């Protein structure tokens, strides 16, 4: 780390805070604060949907999987791309057409107020734990790899995210995600290019990798690996198409913009992982002993991505890369904090405590809630940093399979299966939590070995894969059977409940009429503000080409800055064109 790298990181944090201040001008109501007033354009929402689906774990825990085993890590991100494709076809437009401020409001419309409170008080702590894992994955790595003070790193990162979200709400979160995509994608493409150059080119990369790293056919030699692949695809489908994660489309302008936003997320998940996992796999060639480089890391393979980048990148670009890795975590945290604050304020504070609360009071309460939850996330990050025996890769997958899937499974099924009683939602969640507990206690790797008479104990990788696959199979199997079986009690539900469910599905199928339902659009303001931000950040990155570096390093900065500048110019032109022609008719 050079002084140029530190300067780049400091500029990034200052820029993010400034973005929160600029986004505040869009906030005129609680709808603006919690869901952008339902006015955001597809390229903003698509970028945010993409960024909030992963975190710094991608470049630490997931990179360790790429370093150790190669291609299996791509299964997770292919699952994300497939999940977003289902968004395009079915879920994205229907999510926007629910016409709610928060996804838990949709739970009330679908299942009733009792379920609204159950899902609220499960979602809030779960999201805090998830954000704590993300923050831990980022800060523990930075502390061990670069000597950053752990507590200071966690506090600084958490404070910037909280302040930015308090100032600008959903506008700051989504606009920040858009800028962060423009930082992350070009710099990781440069990282992949330099990694390939370091190992001798594309041909040498393929020939020098350990046998099996790119052997897709190896999956068919291991039944456990095949089960794991199937489980991951189902898990990623659930995580991208449930009612809770419909929040990513609640702020988009209309149904057509929702589909295009989902398509953008799908395309980015096809392109991104190709660049992200070349450096850690190349590190297997260049740095076969990462423990010597990162003696402070519990799992040295989690440093594979940055080890390769530090080896190949010019002065100043490591700071730019770390800004991108910060961005990956901050995007998930700021969106999660804003969503959680909206859920608490709309579904508990307003619905239970203060039925007559003014709009201004709801915004103030949302900011206070964001602050409190930000503090809890920081404390959770400190707690997870003390877990000694679980790597980041397995921690994230097992938490997602055994904790998050039980919660989100009924929130997928409820969008497909209509005629279920109100208790189908909460009862499926608690049943699946019991299933998770029993699965981890009784259907572990030792049970598999005893039951099928395996000659040798499972490897560490196979045991971890079995934990994920068994948890997913049992949760989805038992939970789905229970949810579908509840249909026989549909006719016993009250007529008011059945009528509300029918209206909910009619609403979901009705396209948004933006002019009638929302009114004045802010298309040109969005393009103008984001265009200025892109020009400012792109100009800064381009100026980094003046740092004394070899020509190839300078060209890397020109490429990264040029991409951001070109998009900024395009947005400025689009803003000027919209201003000159007046508002375009809303899409349906």
C-alpha positions in Angstrom: 0.0 0.0 0.0 1.5 3.3 -1.1 0.4 6.8 -0.1 -1.4 7.0 -3.4 -3.5 4.0 -2.5 -4.5 5.6 0.9 -5.4 8.8 -0.9 -7.7 7.0 -3.3 -9.5 5.2 -0.4 -9.9 8.5 1.5 -11.3 10.2 -1.6 -13.7 7.3 -2.1 -15.2 7.6 1.4 -15.5 11.3 1.1 -17.2 10.9 -2.3 -19.7 8.4 -0.8 -20.6 10.9 2.0 -21.0 13.7 -0.6 -23.3 11.5 -2.6 -25.5 11.0 0.4 -25.7 14.8 0.8 -26.6 15.2 -2.9 -29.2 12.4 -2.8 -31.0 14.2 0.1 -32.4 16.7 -2.4 -34.7 14.0 -3.8 -36.3 13.3 -0.4 -39.6 15.0 0.1 -41.6 12.3 1.8 -41.3 8.9 3.5 -42.0 7.2 0.1 -38.9 9.0 -1.3 -36.8 8.0 1.7 -37.7 4.3 1.8 -38.3 3.5 -1.9 -37.2 6.5 -4.0 -40.8 7.6 -4.5 -41.2 4.8 -7.1 -39.5 7.0 -9.7 -36.1 5.4 -10.3 -34.9 4.5 -13.8 -33.9 1.0 -14.8 -30.2 1.5 -15.0 -30.1 2.8 -11.5 -32.2 -0.1 -10.1 -30.5 -2.8 -12.1 -27.1 -1.7 -10.9 -28.3 -1.7 -7.3 -30.0 -5.1 -7.7 -26.7 -6.5 -9.0 -24.5 -4.9 -6.3 -26.8 -5.9 -3.4 -26.6 -9.5 -4.4 -23.0 -9.9 -3.3 -20.4 -8.4 -1.0 -16.7 -8.4 -0.2 -17.2 -12.1 0.6 -17.0 -12.5 -3.2 -13.3 -11.4 -3.1 -12.4 -13.1 0.1 -14.5 -16.2 0.9 -15.5 -17.0 -2.6 -12.0 -16.2 -3.9 -10.7 -18.8 -1.5 -12.9 -21.4 -3.2 -11.7 -20.4 -6.7 -8.1 -20.6 -5.4 -8.5 -24.0 -3.9 -10.9 -25.7 -6.3 -11.5 -23.5 -9.4 -14.7 -23.8 -11.3 -17.2 -24.8 -8.5 -17.4 -21.2 -7.3 -18.9 -20.1 -10.7 -22.0 -22.3 -9.9 -23.1 -19.7 -7.3 -22.9 -16.8 -9.6 -24.4 -18.7 -12.5 -27.3 -19.3 -10.1 -27.6 -15.6 -9.6 -27.7 -15.0 -13.3 -30.4 -17.6 -13.7 -32.3 -16.1 -10.8 -32.3 -12.7 -12.4 -33.5 -14.2 -15.6 -36.6 -15.5 -13.7 -36.9 -11.9 -12.4 -37.1 -10.7 -16.1 -39.7 -13.2 -17.1 -42.0 -13.1 -14.0 -41.0 -11.6 -10.7 -39.6 -8.1 -11.4 -42.7 -6.5 -12.9 -45.0 -8.2 -10.3 -42.8 -6.9 -7.5 -43.2 -3.3 -8.6 -46.9 -3.9 -9.3 -47.5 -4.8 -5.6 -47.4 -1.0 -5.1 -46.1 -1.0 -1.5 -43.3 0.9 0.3 -41.7 -2.2 1.9 -41.8 -5.9 1.1 -43.3 -6.6 4.6 -46.3 -4.5 3.6 -46.8 -7.0 0.8 -46.6 -9.8 3.4 -49.6 -8.1 5.2 -51.6 -8.0 1.9 -50.8 -11.6 1.2 -51.0 -13.2 4.6 -52.5 -10.7 7.0 -51.2 -8.4 9.9 -50.1 -11.3 12.1 -47.7 -12.6 9.5 -46.5 -9.0 9.0 -45.3 -8.8 12.6 -43.7 -12.3 12.5 -41.8 -11.6 9.3 -40.8 -8.2 10.6 -39.2 -9.5 13.8 -37.4 -12.3 12.0 -36.2 -10.2 9.1 -34.7 -7.4 11.1 -32.3 -9.5 13.2 -31.5 -11.8 10.3 -30.5 -8.8 8.1 -28.3 -7.4 10.9 -26.5 -10.8 11.1 -26.1 -11.0 7.4 -24.6 -7.4 7.3 -22.3 -8.4 10.2 -21.0 -11.3 8.2 -20.4 -9.0 5.2 -18.6 -6.4 7.3 -16.6 -9.0 9.1 -15.5 -10.5 5.7 -14.3 -7.2 4.6 -12.6 -5.8 7.7 -11.0 -8.9 9.1 -9.3 -9.5 5.8 -8.1 -5.9 5.5 -6.8 -6.0 9.0 -4.8 -9.2 8.5 -3.7 -8.5 4.9 -2.7 -4.8 5.2 -2.2 -4.3 8.9 -5.3 -2.1 9.2 -6.6 -1.8 12.8 -9.6 -4.1 12.9 -11.8 -2.0 15.2 -11.0 1.2 13.3 -11.7 -0.4 10.0 -15.1 -1.8 11.1 -16.1 1.5 12.8 -15.0 3.7 9.8 -16.7 1.6 7.2 -19.9 1.2 9.2 -20.0 4.9 10.0 -19.7 6.0 6.4 -22.5 3.6 5.3 -24.8 4.8 8.2 -24.2 8.5 7.5 -24.7 8.1 3.7 -27.9 6.1 4.3 -29.2 8.6 6.9 -28.7 11.5 4.6 -30.0 10.2 1.4 -32.2 7.1 2.2 -32.9 4.9 -0.7 -31.8 7.5 -3.2 -28.3 7.5 -1.7 -28.2 3.7 -1.5 -29.3 3.1 -5.1 -27.2 6.0 -6.6 -24.2 4.8 -4.5 -24.7 1.3 -6.0 -24.7 2.7 -9.5 -21.4 4.5 -9.0 -19.9 1.5 -7.2 -20.7 -0.7 -10.2 -18.7 1.7 -12.4 -15.8 1.5 -10.0 -15.9 -2.3 -9.5 -16.4 -3.6 -13.0 -13.5 -1.8 -14.8 -11.0 -2.3 -12.1 -11.7 -6.0 -11.8 -11.4 -6.3 -15.6 -8.0 -4.6 -15.3 -7.1 -7.0 -12.5 -8.0 -10.0 -14.6 -6.0 -8.7 -17.6 -2.9 -8.1 -15.4 -3.3 -11.5 -13.8 -3.4 -13.3 -17.1 -0.4 -11.3 -18.3 1.5 -12.3 -15.1 1.1 -16.0 -15.7 2.0 -15.8 -19.4 -1.3 -15.2 -21.2 -4.5 -17.1 -21.6 -2.9 -20.3 -22.9 -0.5 -20.5 -20.0 -3.3 -19.8 -17.6 -5.2 -22.9 -18.8 -2.1 -25.2 -18.9 -0.5 -24.1 -15.6 -3.6 -24.4 -13.4 -3.8 -27.5 -11.2 -5.6 -30.4 -12.8 -9.4 -30.2 -12.1 -9.6 -26.4 -11.6 -11.4 -26.1 -15.0 -12.6 -29.7 -15.4 -16.3 -29.3 -15.4 -16.7 -33.1 -16.0 -15.4 -33.8 -12.5 -18.8 -32.9 -11.1 -20.2 -36.2 -12.6 -17.6 -38.2 -10.6 -19.0 -37.1 -7.3 -22.7 -37.5 -6.3 -22.2 -35.1 -3.4 -20.9 -32.4 -5.9 -23.9 -32.9 -8.1 -26.2 -32.5 -5.1 -24.4 -29.4 -4.1 -24.7 -27.9 -7.6 -28.4 -28.6 -7.7 -28.8 -27.2 -4.1 -26.9 -24.0 -5.0 -29.1 -23.3 -8.1 -32.3 -23.8 -6.0 -30.9 -21.6 -3.2 -29.9 -18.8 -5.6 -33.4 -19.0 -7.2 -35.0 -18.6 -3.8 -32.7 -15.7 -2.8 -33.4 -13.7 -5.9 -37.1 -14.3 -6.4 -38.7 -14.1 -3.0 -41.2 -11.5 -1.7 -38.6 -10.0 0.7 -36.0 -9.3 -2.1 -38.8 -7.8 -4.2 -37.7 -4.6 -2.4 -35.0 -4.1 -5.2 -37.8 -3.3 -7.6 -40.2 -1.3 -5.4 -38.4 1.9 -6.2 -38.3 1.5 -10.0 -40.5 3.6 -12.2 -42.8 1.1 -13.8 -43.2 -2.5 -15.0 -41.1 -2.1 -18.1 -38.2 -0.5 -16.2 -38.4 -3.3 -13.7 -37.9 -5.9 -16.4 -35.0 -4.0 -17.9 -33.4 -3.6 -14.4 -33.6 -7.3 -13.9 -32.1 -7.9 -17.3 -29.1 -5.6 -16.5 -28.5 -7.6 -13.3 -28.6 -10.8 -15.2 -26.1 -9.6 -17.8 -23.7 -8.3 -15.1 -23.8 -11.6 -13.3 -22.7 -13.3 -16.6 -19.8 -10.9 -17.2 -18.6 -10.1 -13.6 -17.6 -13.5 -12.3 -15.4 -14.2 -15.3 -13.2 -11.2 -14.3 -13.5 -11.7 -10.6 -12.2 -15.3 -10.4 -9.3 -15.2 -12.8 -7.0 -13.4 -10.3 -7.5 -15.9 -7.4 -7.0 -18.9 -9.8 -3.9 -17.2 -11.3 -2.7 -16.7 -7.7 -2.7 -20.5 -7.4 0.0 -20.5 -10.0 2.0 -17.5 -8.8 1.5 -17.8 -5.1 1.1 -21.5 -4.1 1.9 -20.7 -0.5 -0.4 -17.9 0.6 0.3 -18.7 4.3 3.7 -17.1 3.9 2.2 -13.9 2.5 -0.8 -13.6 4.9 0.3 -15.2 8.2 -2.4 -13.2 10.1 -5.3 -14.7 8.1 -7.1 -17.8 9.6 -7.6 -19.0 6.1 -4.8 -17.6 3.9 -6.6 -18.6 0.7 -9.1 -15.8 1.5 -6.2 -13.4 0.4 -5.8 -15.0 -3.0 -7.6 -12.2 -5.0 -5.7 -9.3 -3.4 -2.4 -11.2 -3.4 -2.5 -11.4 -7.1 -3.6 -7.8 -7.5 -0.8 -6.5 -5.2 1.7 -8.4 -7.3 0.5 -7.0 -10.6 -1.2 -3.6 -10.1 0.5 -0.2 -10.3 0.7 2.2 -7.4 -2.7 3.7 -6.6 -4.7 1.0 -8.3 -4.7 -1.3 -5.2 -6.5 1.6 -3.5 -9.0 1.8 -6.3 -9.5 -2.0 -6.1 -10.0 -1.8 -2.4 -12.6 1.0 -3.0 -14.4 -1.5 -5.3 -14.2 -4.2 -2.6 -15.5 -1.6 0.0 -18.2 -0.9 -2.5 -19.3 -4.5 -2.7 -20.0 -4.6 1.0 -21.3 -1.0 1.4 -23.9 -1.6 -1.3 -25.3 -4.6 0.5 -25.2 -2.8 3.9 -26.7 0.6 2.8 -29.6 -1.1 0.9 -30.2 -3.5 3.8 -30.2 -0.7 6.4 -32.6 1.4 4.4 -34.9 -1.6 3.8 -34.8 -2.7 7.5 -35.5 0.8 8.6 -38.5 1.0 6.2 -39.8 -2.3 7.5 -39.6 -1.3 11.1 -41.1 2.1 10.6 -43.9 1.1 8.2 -44.8 -2.3 9.7 -44.3 -1.7 13.4 -43.9 2.0 14.4 -46.6 3.3 12.0 -48.9 0.2 12.0 -48.7 -0.5 15.8 -47.3 2.3 17.8 -48.2 5.6 15.9 -51.1 5.2 13.6 -51.4 9.0 13.2 -47.7 9.7 12.7 -47.0 12.4 10.2 -44.9 11.8 7.1 -42.1 14.0 8.6 -42.1 11.9 11.8 -41.8 8.7 9.8 -38.7 10.0 8.0 -37.1 11.1 11.3 -37.9 7.8 12.9 -36.4 6.0 9.8 -33.1 7.9 10.2 -33.0 7.1 14.0 -33.7 3.5 13.2 -31.0 3.4 10.5 -28.5 4.7 13.1 -29.4 2.1 15.7 -29.3 -0.8 13.2 -26.0 0.4 11.9 -24.5 0.2 15.4 -25.9 -3.3 15.8 -24.4 -4.4 12.4 -21.0 -3.1 13.6 -21.3 -5.1 16.8 -22.3 -8.2 14.8 -19.2 -7.8 12.6 -17.0 -7.7 15.7 -18.7 -10.9 17.0 -18.2 -12.8 13.8 -14.6 -11.9 13.6 -14.0 -14.0 16.7 -15.3 -17.3 15.2 -12.2 -19.3 14.8 -13.1 -22.5 13.0 -15.4 -21.5 10.2 -14.1 -20.0 6.9 -16.0 -17.1 5.3 -17.1 -19.3 2.3 -18.7 -22.0 4.5 -20.1 -19.4 7.0 -22.0 -17.5 4.3 -23.3 -20.6 2.5 -24.4 -22.5 5.6 -26.0 -19.4 7.1 -27.9 -18.8 3.8 -29.0 -22.4 3.6 -29.9 -23.2 7.2 -31.2 -19.8 8.3 -32.2 -17.6 5.3 -33.9 -20.3 3.2 -36.4 -21.3 5.9 -37.4 -17.6 6.1 -37.6 -16.9 2.4 -39.1 -20.2 1.1 -42.7 -19.3 1.9 -42.1 -15.8 0.4 -41.4 -17.4 -3.0 -44.2 -20.0 -2.8 -46.8 -17.3 -1.8 -46.2 -15.5 -5.2 -47.0 -18.7 -7.1 -49.6 -20.6 -5.0 -52.6 -18.4 -4.2 -55.1 -20.4 -2.2 -53.4 -21.0 1.2 -54.6 -20.0 4.7 -52.9 -17.1 6.5 -51.0 -19.4 8.8 -49.2 -21.0 5.9 -46.6 -18.3 5.9 -45.4 -18.2 9.5 -45.9 -21.9 10.1 -43.6 -22.8 7.1 -40.9 -20.6 8.5 -40.9 -22.2 12.0 -41.2 -25.7 10.6 -38.2 -25.1 8.4 -36.2 -23.7 11.3 -36.8 -27.0 13.1 -35.8 -28.9 10.0 -32.6 -27.0 9.9 -31.8 -27.8 13.5 -32.5 -31.5 13.1 -30.6 -31.7 9.8 -27.4 -30.2 11.3 -27.6 -32.4 14.3 -28.6 -35.7 12.7 -28.0 -35.7 9.0 -24.3 -34.7 9.1 -21.4 -36.2 7.2 -21.0 -38.9 9.8 -24.6 -40.0 9.3 -24.0 -40.1 5.5 -21.0 -42.3 6.0 -22.8 -44.7 8.3 -26.0 -44.9 6.3 -24.3 -45.6 2.9 -21.4 -47.5 4.2 -18.7 -45.2 2.8 -15.2 -46.7 3.1 -13.5 -43.5 4.0 -14.6 -40.4 5.9 -15.7 -37.5 3.7 -13.1 -34.9 2.8 -13.5 -31.4 4.3 -14.9 -30.1 1.0 -17.4 -32.9 0.6 -18.5 -32.6 4.2 -19.2 -28.9 3.8 -21.0 -29.5 0.5 -23.1 -32.2 2.1 -24.2 -29.8 4.9 -25.4 -27.2 2.3 -27.1 -29.8 0.1 -28.8 -31.7 3.0 -30.0 -28.5 4.6 -31.4 -27.2 1.2 -33.1 -30.5 0.3 -34.7 -31.0 3.6 -35.9 -27.3 4.0 -37.3 -27.0 0.4 -38.8 -30.5 0.5 -40.5 -30.4 3.8 -41.4 -26.7 3.6 -42.9 -27.0 0.2 -45.0 -30.1 1.1 -46.3 -28.2 4.2 -47.1 -25.1 2.2 -48.9 -26.9 -0.6 -50.7 -29.2 1.9 -52.1 -26.1 3.6 -54.3 -25.4 0.5 -56.9 -27.8 1.8 -57.7 -25.2 4.5 -58.2 -22.4 2.0 -62.0 -22.6 2.2 -62.0 -22.4 6.0 -60.3 -19.0 5.9 -62.5 -16.0 6.4 -64.1 -14.5 3.3 -62.4 -11.2 4.0 -59.0 -12.9 3.9 -59.8 -14.7 0.7 -61.0 -11.5 -0.9 -57.8 -9.7 0.1 -55.6 -12.4 -1.4 -57.6 -12.3 -4.6 -57.1 -8.5 -4.8 -53.4 -8.9 -4.0 -52.9 -11.2 -7.1 -55.0 -8.8 -9.2 -52.8 -5.9 -8.2 -49.7 -7.9 -8.9 -50.9 -8.6 -12.5 -51.9 -4.9 -13.2 -49.1 -2.9 -14.9 -48.1 0.5 -13.4 -49.6 3.6 -14.9 -46.8 6.0 -13.9 -48.5 9.3 -14.9 -51.7 8.4 -13.1 -50.2 6.7 -10.0 -47.0 8.7 -9.4 -47.3 11.8 -11.5 -44.3 14.0 -12.1 -41.2 12.2 -13.1 -37.6 13.0 -12.2 -35.9 11.3 -15.1 -33.7 14.3 -16.2 -32.7 15.1 -12.6 -31.6 11.5 -12.0 -29.5 11.6 -15.2 -28.1 15.1 -14.5 -27.1 14.3 -10.9 -25.6 10.9 -11.7 -23.9 12.3 -14.8 -22.2 15.0 -12.7 -21.1 12.4 -10.1 -19.7 10.1 -12.8 -17.8 13.0 -14.4 -16.3 13.9 -11.1 -15.2 10.4 -10.1 -14.2 9.5 -13.6 -12.0 12.6 -13.8 -10.4 11.8 -10.5 -9.6 8.2 -11.7 -8.2 9.5 -15.0 -5.9 11.9 -13.2 -4.4 9.0 -11.4 -2.6 8.2 -14.6 -0.2 11.0 -13.6 1.1 8.8 -10.8 4.7 7.6 -11.7 3.9 4.1 -13.0 4.9 2.0 -16.1 2.9 2.8 -19.2 0.6 -0.2 -18.8 -0.3 0.9 -15.3 -1.1 4.4 -16.5 -3.3 3.0 -19.3 -5.2 1.0 -16.7 -6.2 4.2 -15.0 -7.2 5.8 -18.3 -9.4 2.7 -19.1 -11.1 2.7 -15.7 -11.6 6.5 -15.6 -12.6 6.6 -19.3 -15.4 4.1 -18.7 -16.9 6.2 -15.9 -16.4 9.5 -17.9 -18.1 8.1 -21.0 -21.1 7.0 -18.9 -21.2 10.4 -17.2 -21.2 12.1 -20.6 -24.0 9.8 -21.8 -26.1 10.6 -18.8 -25.6 14.4 -19.2 -26.6 14.2 -22.8 -29.7 12.1 -21.9 -30.6 14.7 -19.2 -30.2 17.6 -21.7 -32.4 15.7 -24.2 -35.1 15.1 -21.7 -35.1 18.7 -20.6 -35.4 19.9 -24.1 -38.2 17.5 -25.2 -40.1 17.4 -21.9 -41.1 14.2 -20.0 -41.5 11.1 -22.0 -44.7 9.1 -21.7 -44.6 6.4 -19.0 -44.0 2.8 -20.0 -46.3 0.0 -19.1 
